[in-house]
Amino acid sequence: MKGRKTLINADFNIPEGLEASRFRLRMLTVHDLIKDFDAVMTSSDHLQESFSVITGSNWPEGLTLEDNLIDLGWHQREFTLHYSFAYTVVTLSEEQCLGCVYIDPSPKPGYDAMVTMWVRASELENGLDAKLYESVKTWISAR
């Protein structure tokens, strides 16, 4: 990873997270393994539909708990190196993972970052997808 450009300047204060009325965003870590895996696997059809357009893959098809641990470790390390930022979306009690927000370098010229997010399928009917989008949009705009 040596020589790779960071997403932010060294003096930028990385937001630790965001707390809203229904959820909290904080750095995704390996300690979120079980809750994250549950959210991903119970939402796999929804995630495949959403992310196949972006990634061209069938993620999370075939994902194992070990694969997820590796992914979370990678996200955690990238966060600490300032290459990209993955936030877990959890209930205020931290009992359940509701989704994730990813801030990555943009592949499009003229843009610094690309933000992608998802919520677990069980939260779509509750309008969490729109609430998360609006909250993150406001949060990012304030930076």
C-alpha positions, 0 to 999 in steps of 0.5 A, a space after each residue: 500500500 506504500 505510495 497509494 494516495 490517501 483519500 483525505 489530507 493528513 490534517 483532516 479530522 475524520 468524523 468518528 461517526 454520526 448519531 441519528 434518531 434511529 441509528 448510529 454510524 461508526 467505523 466498521 471493524 472486525 468486532 462487527 463480524 457476526 452482526 455484519 454477516 447477519 445483515 449481509 446474509 439476510 439481505 443477500 438478494 437485495 444486495 445482489 440487485 443493488 451492487 451488481 450494477 456497481 461492481 458487476 459481481 454477485 456479492 455476497 453470493 458464496 460469502 463465508 464468515 471467514 471471507 467476511 472477517 477478511 473484508 472487515 479487516 481490510 475495511 478497518 485497515 483502509 480506514 486507519 490508513 485514510 484510503 477509504 472509510 467504511 462505517 457500520 450502521 447500527 441500532 442505537 443499542 448496538 444490538 443489530 447491524 442495519 447496513 453500511 456506508 462506504 466512502 471510497 476514492 471516486 473512479 470518475 475524474 473531477 470527483 474526490 469520493 464516491 459514497 455507497 450505502 445499503 440497509 438490510 432488507 428488513 429495514 426497507 419498508 421502514 424507510 431507513 434507506 431514504 433516512 440514511 441517504 438524507 442523513 449521510 448527505 447532510 453529514 458529508 455536506 457539513 464536512 
